[in-house]
Amino acid sequence: MSDPTYTPPKVWTWEQPSGGQFANINRPVSGATHEKDRPVGKHPLQLYSLATPNGVKVTVMLEELLALGYKGAEYDAWLIKINEGDQFSSGFVEANPNSKIPALVDHSTETPTRVFESGSILLYLAEKFGEFLPKDPAKRTETLNWLFWQMGSAPYLGGGFGHFYAYAPEKYQYPIDRFAMEAKRQLDVLDKALAERPYIAGDDYTIADMAIFPWYGGMVLGRAYDAAEFLSVHEYKNLLAWAEKVDARPAVGRGRKVNRTWGEDHEQLPERHDAADLDAKVALDPAAE
Amino acid sequence: MSDPTYTPPKVWTWEQPSGGQFANINRPVSGATHEKDRPVGKHPLQLYSLATPNGVKVTVMLEELLALGYKGAEYDAWLIKINEGDQFSSGFVEANPNSKIPALVDHSTETPTRVFESGSILLYLAEKFGEFLPKDPAKRTETLNWLFWQMGSAPYLGGGFGHFYAYAPEKYQYPIDRFAMEAKRQLDVLDKALAERPYIAGDDYTIADMAIFPWYGGMVLGRAYDAAEFLSVHEYKNLLAWAEKVDARPAVGRGRKVNRTWGEDHEQLPERHDAADLDAKVALDPAAE
């Protein structure tokens, strides 16, 4: 990297260790590294996750469904410690061959249904319960446009900007410039859309908001990569107003605590097996009413 | 980049030009740069695209639907010259505020419906015509799992590996190593899945195959980034067998030519407004029967 005359070899080979923080969880091969079954609790929905932005999308959705009174949305949330390789257990790989959190298994179907990729899980739950995805065809399409937008865009924010700005072993200018530019473009796309509408896909709060909030809302709220000043996130006023509105939803506050193992005590609930688990944490929260 | 002591500034600012090939199409802001309406042809579906992997997904889907006899899938395919900034016209931005190809506008609905993000377009067309997305709930979910997998994974292959291996102004070792490792992991995920099933989501050829083929099929078929040897793509035998099977479909051959402005004469059809446009190109193809 510091040698401008670097020439790639003819054939790439893996030299461990490399990659800075999280290097130990990146591999050039897929599949299980050890035999271990998935734990299964008492509820219809079994979630295997961690409170990263992709994980939070799903716990927020489940808490929103529970807030509406859907008993079928009760869930066990099991902690996947990605720095310890839990995502490479045979049981996890069976639920998600891509070894990334979150993974959901629905035990209410005839045979258990595996659902992986956070966007797929949001769509699955929206269709299962008939909520947070408009039934009007034009509104439904616009919601899915933005849901897919988030899935295709956030890798540049997380695996691109976040990695090179916060996690890489050294600060390299070229990739930081490249991904900072793209991160700002994406923030501006959202800011312009939210100038015209209260929620990202229109008048309704949908799974598109839930997908976008943990990544882009987290960014403008100053929660991601310590990069608020670097990216001048105060410029995105419509996005910030939307993020504050979404952040104030009780289900969002609850969902953000689940499978979380960092922060203040009241912010973290490593595993959730009952609504009361979360109620106890919410009661400790100085911001809670 | 060549200075290992680089320290990012407090606030990132844009310094043009930078970014190597395609640098002129990357900006830190969104929105239109010039006023220009979208052209609209005679068919129900108006596609604004270019034959990149994301563009090819949609033209293949449309050709597959036409091969099944769906007249409602007739389309005009307009060329978006991304190196000349066509994606920043007011008309394109109206169809896709993210300024990326492909964008589809359906004029068969009460008011025209915009559909953007290639995954959203595939899902929209699959649901509109009731094809290439299984109706069985478990199979449908598995198809959507892989469709979303492709959307969230390919940015590491294209914007990550492809950019740093093929397009960046210099060869930088750290990002090449990082993204080569991830590209190989993704190829292995697909290879293992295809060891157990004929198509990526099971027994049926679906929109998940159409989404994955142009990126990962193109890679193992040696069509992408001149990187087949570097990534040892011959290792992925199941993926290669699947890619050859998909590549042999007539609709795939047709779809790959649409909005294409490079390659042999018989391979490129910059705009498509009638099936006969494409028939003429197919007739020129030495590989055609």
Boltz contact constraints between the chains, C-beta under 6 A:
constraints:
  - contact:
      token1: [A, 1]
      token2: [B, 172]
      max_distance: 6.0
  - contact:
      token1: [A, 1]
      token2: [B, 173]
      max_distance: 6.0
  - contact:
      token1: [A, 1]
      token2: [B, 174]
      max_distance: 6.0
  - contact:
      token1: [A, 2]
      token2: [B, 4]
      max_distance: 6.0
  - contact:
      token1: [A, 4]
      token2: [B, 2]
      max_distance: 6.0
  - contact:
      token1: [A, 6]
      token2: [B, 171]
      max_distance: 6.0
  - contact:
      token1: [A, 6]
      token2: [B, 173]
      max_distance: 6.0
  - contact:
      token1: [A, 8]
      token2: [B, 171]
      max_distance: 6.0
  - contact:
      token1: [A, 8]
      token2: [B, 176]
      max_distance: 6.0
  - contact:
      token1: [A, 10]
      token2: [B, 229]
      max_distance: 6.0
  - contact:
      token1: [A, 11]
      token2: [B, 232]
      max_distance: 6.0
  - contact:
      token1: [A, 12]
      token2: [B, 180]
      max_distance: 6.0
  - contact:
      token1: [A, 12]
      token2: [B, 230]
      max_distance: 6.0
  - contact:
      token1: [A, 26]
      token2: [B, 181]
      max_distance: 6.0
  - contact:
      token1: [A, 28]
      token2: [B, 181]
      max_distance: 6.0
  - contact:
      token1: [A, 28]
      token2: [B, 184]
      max_distance: 6.0
  - contact:
      token1: [A, 28]
      token2: [B, 185]
      max_distance: 6.0
  - contact:
      token1: [A, 29]
      token2: [B, 188]
      max_distance: 6.0
  - contact:
      token1: [A, 30]
      token2: [B, 185]
      max_distance: 6.0
  - contact:
      token1: [A, 30]
      token2: [B, 188]
      max_distance: 6.0
  - contact:
      token1: [A, 30]
      token2: [B, 189]
      max_distance: 6.0
  - contact:
      token1: [A, 30]
      token2: [B, 192]
      max_distance: 6.0
  - contact:
      token1: [A, 31]
      token2: [B, 192]
      max_distance: 6.0
  - contact:
      token1: [A, 97]
      token2: [B, 189]
      max_distance: 6.0
  - contact:
      token1: [A, 97]
      token2: [B, 193]
      max_distance: 6.0
  - contact:
      token1: [A, 98]
      token2: [B, 189]
      max_distance: 6.0
  - contact:
      token1: [A, 113]
      token2: [B, 138]
      max_distance: 6.0
  - contact:
      token1: [A, 113]
      token2: [B, 141]
      max_distance: 6.0
  - contact:
      token1: [A, 115]
      token2: [B, 141]
      max_distance: 6.0
  - contact:
      token1: [A, 116]
      token2: [B, 145]
      max_distance: 6.0
  - contact:
      token1: [A, 117]
      token2: [B, 145]
      max_distance: 6.0
  - contact:
      token1: [A, 117]
      token2: [B, 148]
      max_distance: 6.0
  - contact:
      token1: [A, 117]
      token2: [B, 149]
      max_distance: 6.0
  - contact:
      token1: [A, 119]
      token2: [B, 148]
      max_distance: 6.0
  - contact:
      token1: [A, 120]
      token2: [B, 144]
      max_distance: 6.0
  - contact:
      token1: [A, 120]
      token2: [B, 145]
      max_distance: 6.0
  - contact:
      token1: [A, 120]
      token2: [B, 148]
      max_distance: 6.0
  - contact:
      token1: [A, 124]
      token2: [B, 141]
      max_distance: 6.0
  - contact:
      token1: [A, 138]
      token2: [B, 113]
      max_distance: 6.0
  - contact:
      token1: [A, 141]
      token2: [B, 113]
      max_distance: 6.0
  - contact:
      token1: [A, 141]
      token2: [B, 115]
      max_distance: 6.0
  - contact:
      token1: [A, 141]
      token2: [B, 124]
      max_distance: 6.0
  - contact:
      token1: [A, 144]
      token2: [B, 120]
      max_distance: 6.0
  - contact:
      token1: [A, 145]
      token2: [B, 116]
      max_distance: 6.0
  - contact:
      token1: [A, 145]
      token2: [B, 117]
      max_distance: 6.0
  - contact:
      token1: [A, 145]
      token2: [B, 120]
      max_distance: 6.0
  - contact:
      token1: [A, 148]
      token2: [B, 117]
      max_distance: 6.0
  - contact:
      token1: [A, 148]
      token2: [B, 119]
      max_distance: 6.0
  - contact:
      token1: [A, 148]
      token2: [B, 120]
      max_distance: 6.0
  - contact:
      token1: [A, 148]
      token2: [B, 151]
      max_distance: 6.0
  - contact:
      token1: [A, 149]
      token2: [B, 117]
      max_distance: 6.0
  - contact:
      token1: [A, 151]
      token2: [B, 148]
      max_distance: 6.0
  - contact:
      token1: [A, 151]
      token2: [B, 151]
      max_distance: 6.0
  - contact:
      token1: [A, 151]
      token2: [B, 152]
      max_distance: 6.0
  - contact:
      token1: [A, 152]
      token2: [B, 151]
      max_distance: 6.0
  - contact:
      token1: [A, 155]
      token2: [B, 155]
      max_distance: 6.0
  - contact:
      token1: [A, 171]
      token2: [B, 6]
      max_distance: 6.0
  - contact:
      token1: [A, 171]
      token2: [B, 8]
      max_distance: 6.0
  - contact:
      token1: [A, 172]
      token2: [B, 1]
      max_distance: 6.0
  - contact:
      token1: [A, 173]
      token2: [B, 1]
      max_distance: 6.0
  - contact:
      token1: [A, 173]
      token2: [B, 6]
      max_distance: 6.0
  - contact:
      token1: [A, 174]
      token2: [B, 1]
      max_distance: 6.0
  - contact:
      token1: [A, 175]
      token2: [B, 175]
      max_distance: 6.0
  - contact:
      token1: [A, 176]
      token2: [B, 8]
      max_distance: 6.0
  - contact:
      token1: [A, 177]
      token2: [B, 18]
      max_distance: 6.0
  - contact:
      token1: [A, 180]
      token2: [B, 12]
      max_distance: 6.0
  - contact:
      token1: [A, 181]
      token2: [B, 26]
      max_distance: 6.0
  - contact:
      token1: [A, 181]
      token2: [B, 28]
      max_distance: 6.0
  - contact:
      token1: [A, 184]
      token2: [B, 28]
      max_distance: 6.0
  - contact:
      token1: [A, 185]
      token2: [B, 28]
      max_distance: 6.0
  - contact:
      token1: [A, 185]
      token2: [B, 30]
      max_distance: 6.0
  - contact:
      token1: [A, 188]
      token2: [B, 29]
      max_distance: 6.0
  - contact:
      token1: [A, 188]
      token2: [B, 30]
      max_distance: 6.0
  - contact:
      token1: [A, 189]
      token2: [B, 30]
      max_distance: 6.0
  - contact:
      token1: [A, 189]
      token2: [B, 97]
      max_distance: 6.0
  - contact:
      token1: [A, 189]
      token2: [B, 98]
      max_distance: 6.0
  - contact:
      token1: [A, 192]
      token2: [B, 30]
      max_distance: 6.0
  - contact:
      token1: [A, 192]
      token2: [B, 31]
      max_distance: 6.0
  - contact:
      token1: [A, 193]
      token2: [B, 97]
      max_distance: 6.0
  - contact:
      token1: [A, 229]
      token2: [B, 10]
      max_distance: 6.0
  - contact:
      token1: [A, 230]
      token2: [B, 12]
      max_distance: 6.0
  - contact:
      token1: [A, 232]
      token2: [B, 11]
      max_distance: 6.0
